[in-house]
Amino acid sequence: MTQPKDHSPEVLRKAILDLLNKLQPRKSISPTEAARSLTGSDERQWSRLMKPLRSVAVEMAQNGEIVILRKGKPADPSAFRGVYRLALVSGNDAGSASA
């Protein structure tokens, strides 16, 4: 059996930022993309990271590092529900994530 990989909050944060920094401005990623970048395409593996990844994304959004998007618009990181995407903060997003 293989050793479990390190999926600490810092590793999850780095995975999110690495993917976002490769994108064109104003583009976003699905959180599953970050999970898959760490575990591969096996759904049983990447799906285990979704809750911890969401927690890290919320913390990053509260710290102003990223924006959580719902239906293409910034969402309140402490109150959003459902499907979401992650994006880097742009000049237009600063301070508008309370919608």
PyRosetta script that sets phi, psi and omega in degrees:
from pyrosetta import init, pose_from_sequence

init()
pose = pose_from_sequence("MTQPKDHSPEVLRKAILDLLNKLQPRKSISPTEAARSLTGSDERQWSRLMKPLRSVAVEMAQNGEIVILRKGKPADPSAFRGVYRLALVSGNDAGSASA")
pose.set_psi(1, 142.3)
pose.set_omega(1, -178.4)
pose.set_phi(2, -80.8)
pose.set_psi(2, 156.5)
pose.set_omega(2, 177.4)
pose.set_phi(3, -70.7)
pose.set_psi(3, 141.7)
pose.set_omega(3, 175.7)
pose.set_phi(4, -64.8)
pose.set_psi(4, 144.0)
pose.set_omega(4, -179.4)
pose.set_phi(5, -84.7)
pose.set_psi(5, 156.0)
pose.set_omega(5, 178.5)
pose.set_phi(6, -76.0)
pose.set_psi(6, 114.2)
pose.set_omega(6, 176.4)
pose.set_phi(7, -122.0)
pose.set_psi(7, 47.6)
pose.set_omega(7, 177.9)
pose.set_phi(8, -65.8)
pose.set_psi(8, 162.9)
pose.set_omega(8, 176.5)
pose.set_phi(9, -53.6)
pose.set_psi(9, -37.4)
pose.set_omega(9, 179.9)
pose.set_phi(10, -66.1)
pose.set_psi(10, -37.6)
pose.set_omega(10, 177.7)
pose.set_phi(11, -66.5)
pose.set_psi(11, -42.1)
pose.set_omega(11, 178.2)
pose.set_phi(12, -63.9)
pose.set_psi(12, -42.9)
pose.set_omega(12, 178.5)
pose.set_phi(13, -59.7)
pose.set_psi(13, -44.8)
pose.set_omega(13, 179.9)
pose.set_phi(14, -63.6)
pose.set_psi(14, -40.4)
pose.set_omega(14, 179.2)
pose.set_phi(15, -61.9)
pose.set_psi(15, -43.0)
pose.set_omega(15, 178.5)
pose.set_phi(16, -61.9)
pose.set_psi(16, -51.0)
pose.set_omega(16, -177.4)
pose.set_phi(17, -65.3)
pose.set_psi(17, -38.9)
pose.set_omega(17, 178.5)
pose.set_phi(18, -59.1)
pose.set_psi(18, -45.2)
pose.set_omega(18, -180.0)
pose.set_phi(19, -68.1)
pose.set_psi(19, -43.3)
pose.set_omega(19, -178.7)
pose.set_phi(20, -65.4)
pose.set_psi(20, -36.9)
pose.set_omega(20, -178.9)
pose.set_phi(21, -70.1)
pose.set_psi(21, -14.9)
pose.set_omega(21, 177.7)
pose.set_phi(22, -87.1)
pose.set_psi(22, -10.2)
pose.set_omega(22, -175.2)
pose.set_phi(23, -87.1)
pose.set_psi(23, 160.4)
pose.set_omega(23, 170.2)
pose.set_phi(24, -69.5)
pose.set_psi(24, 155.2)
pose.set_omega(24, 177.6)
pose.set_phi(25, -54.2)
pose.set_psi(25, 144.3)
pose.set_omega(25, 177.0)
pose.set_phi(26, 68.8)
pose.set_psi(26, 14.5)
pose.set_omega(26, 174.1)
pose.set_phi(27, -98.2)
pose.set_psi(27, 160.5)
pose.set_omega(27, -176.2)
pose.set_phi(28, -134.3)
pose.set_psi(28, 168.4)
pose.set_omega(28, 176.4)
pose.set_phi(29, -123.7)
pose.set_psi(29, 156.7)
pose.set_omega(29, 169.4)
pose.set_phi(30, -83.7)
pose.set_psi(30, 145.0)
pose.set_omega(30, 177.1)
pose.set_phi(31, -61.0)
pose.set_psi(31, -24.1)
pose.set_omega(31, 177.5)
pose.set_phi(32, -65.2)
pose.set_psi(32, -29.3)
pose.set_omega(32, 177.5)
pose.set_phi(33, -62.5)
pose.set_psi(33, -41.0)
pose.set_omega(33, 178.4)
pose.set_phi(34, -66.7)
pose.set_psi(34, -43.4)
pose.set_omega(34, 179.1)
pose.set_phi(35, -62.2)
pose.set_psi(35, -44.9)
pose.set_omega(35, -179.7)
pose.set_phi(36, -66.3)
pose.set_psi(36, -29.8)
pose.set_omega(36, 179.0)
pose.set_phi(37, -66.0)
pose.set_psi(37, -22.4)
pose.set_omega(37, -179.7)
pose.set_phi(38, -95.9)
pose.set_psi(38, -29.1)
pose.set_omega(38, -172.7)
pose.set_phi(39, -118.6)
pose.set_psi(39, -14.1)
pose.set_omega(39, -174.2)
pose.set_phi(40, 93.7)
pose.set_psi(40, -167.3)
pose.set_omega(40, -171.0)
pose.set_phi(41, -90.2)
pose.set_psi(41, -1.2)
pose.set_omega(41, 179.4)
pose.set_phi(42, -69.4)
pose.set_psi(42, 110.5)
pose.set_omega(42, -175.1)
pose.set_phi(43, -58.8)
pose.set_psi(43, -33.9)
pose.set_omega(43, 178.7)
pose.set_phi(44, -62.7)
pose.set_psi(44, -30.8)
pose.set_omega(44, 179.7)
pose.set_phi(45, -81.8)
pose.set_psi(45, -53.3)
pose.set_omega(45, -175.5)
pose.set_phi(46, -70.4)
pose.set_psi(46, -29.2)
pose.set_omega(46, -179.3)
pose.set_phi(47, -65.8)
pose.set_psi(47, -25.7)
pose.set_omega(47, 176.9)
pose.set_phi(48, -67.2)
pose.set_psi(48, -20.3)
pose.set_omega(48, -178.5)
pose.set_phi(49, -90.4)
pose.set_psi(49, -8.1)
pose.set_omega(49, -171.9)
pose.set_phi(50, -64.4)
pose.set_psi(50, -42.9)
pose.set_omega(50, 178.6)
pose.set_phi(51, -67.2)
pose.set_psi(51, -48.7)
pose.set_omega(51, 177.5)
pose.set_phi(52, -63.4)
pose.set_psi(52, -33.6)
pose.set_omega(52, 178.8)
pose.set_phi(53, -66.2)
pose.set_psi(53, -40.1)
pose.set_omega(53, 177.6)
pose.set_phi(54, -62.2)
pose.set_psi(54, -43.4)
pose.set_omega(54, 179.2)
pose.set_phi(55, -60.3)
pose.set_psi(55, -43.4)
pose.set_omega(55, 178.7)
pose.set_phi(56, -65.3)
pose.set_psi(56, -42.7)
pose.set_omega(56, 179.8)
pose.set_phi(57, -62.8)
pose.set_psi(57, -40.6)
pose.set_omega(57, 178.2)
pose.set_phi(58, -62.1)
pose.set_psi(58, -46.0)
pose.set_omega(58, 178.9)
pose.set_phi(59, -61.2)
pose.set_psi(59, -43.1)
pose.set_omega(59, 179.2)
pose.set_phi(60, -62.9)
pose.set_psi(60, -40.5)
pose.set_omega(60, 179.5)
pose.set_phi(61, -67.4)
pose.set_psi(61, -40.4)
pose.set_omega(61, 178.3)
pose.set_phi(62, -64.9)
pose.set_psi(62, -28.5)
pose.set_omega(62, 178.1)
pose.set_phi(63, -87.1)
pose.set_psi(63, -1.1)
pose.set_omega(63, 178.0)
pose.set_phi(64, 80.3)
pose.set_psi(64, 14.3)
pose.set_omega(64, 179.8)
pose.set_phi(65, -80.5)
pose.set_psi(65, -36.5)
pose.set_omega(65, -178.9)
pose.set_phi(66, -138.4)
pose.set_psi(66, 173.8)
pose.set_omega(66, 174.7)
pose.set_phi(67, -121.0)
pose.set_psi(67, 137.0)
pose.set_omega(67, 172.4)
pose.set_phi(68, -94.6)
pose.set_psi(68, 128.1)
pose.set_omega(68, -177.1)
pose.set_phi(69, -110.5)
pose.set_psi(69, 137.4)
pose.set_omega(69, 170.4)
pose.set_phi(70, -125.1)
pose.set_psi(70, 123.0)
pose.set_omega(70, -179.2)
pose.set_phi(71, 54.4)
pose.set_psi(71, 36.9)
pose.set_omega(71, 175.6)
pose.set_phi(72, 80.5)
pose.set_psi(72, 2.8)
pose.set_omega(72, -177.8)
pose.set_phi(73, -121.2)
pose.set_psi(73, 147.9)
pose.set_omega(73, 178.5)
pose.set_phi(74, -58.1)
pose.set_psi(74, 136.9)
pose.set_omega(74, -179.3)
pose.set_phi(75, -116.3)
pose.set_psi(75, 153.8)
pose.set_omega(75, 175.4)
pose.set_phi(76, -67.0)
pose.set_psi(76, 117.9)
pose.set_omega(76, -176.0)
pose.set_phi(77, -63.0)
pose.set_psi(77, -20.6)
pose.set_omega(77, -179.0)
pose.set_phi(78, -94.1)
pose.set_psi(78, -2.6)
pose.set_omega(78, -174.5)
pose.set_phi(79, -137.2)
pose.set_psi(79, 3.6)
pose.set_omega(79, -176.6)
pose.set_phi(80, -77.0)
pose.set_psi(80, 155.6)
pose.set_omega(80, 178.1)
pose.set_phi(81, -136.8)
pose.set_psi(81, 157.2)
pose.set_omega(81, 172.9)
pose.set_phi(82, 83.0)
pose.set_psi(82, -157.1)
pose.set_omega(82, -176.5)
pose.set_phi(83, -68.8)
pose.set_psi(83, 136.5)
pose.set_omega(83, -179.0)
pose.set_phi(84, -144.5)
pose.set_psi(84, 164.7)
pose.set_omega(84, 176.3)
pose.set_phi(85, -131.2)
pose.set_psi(85, 165.3)
pose.set_omega(85, -177.7)
pose.set_phi(86, -121.6)
pose.set_psi(86, 139.4)
pose.set_omega(86, 179.2)
pose.set_phi(87, -143.5)
pose.set_psi(87, 157.6)
pose.set_omega(87, 172.6)
pose.set_phi(88, -71.7)
pose.set_psi(88, 153.7)
pose.set_omega(88, 177.9)
pose.set_phi(89, -71.2)
pose.set_psi(89, 129.3)
pose.set_omega(89, 173.6)
pose.set_phi(90, -109.6)
pose.set_psi(90, 169.9)
pose.set_omega(90, 179.7)
pose.set_phi(91, -55.6)
pose.set_psi(91, -33.5)
pose.set_omega(91, -179.2)
pose.set_phi(92, -77.0)
pose.set_psi(92, -21.2)
pose.set_omega(92, -176.2)
pose.set_phi(93, -89.0)
pose.set_psi(93, -20.9)
pose.set_omega(93, -174.3)
pose.set_phi(94, -57.0)
pose.set_psi(94, 120.4)
pose.set_omega(94, 177.2)
pose.set_phi(95, 77.9)
pose.set_psi(95, 3.6)
pose.set_omega(95, -178.3)
pose.set_phi(96, -107.0)
pose.set_psi(96, 10.8)
pose.set_omega(96, -177.3)
pose.set_phi(97, -81.7)
pose.set_psi(97, 16.1)
pose.set_omega(97, 179.4)
pose.set_phi(98, -99.1)
pose.set_psi(98, 12.3)
pose.set_omega(98, -179.1)
pose.set_phi(99, -72.2)
pose.dump_pdb("model.pdb")
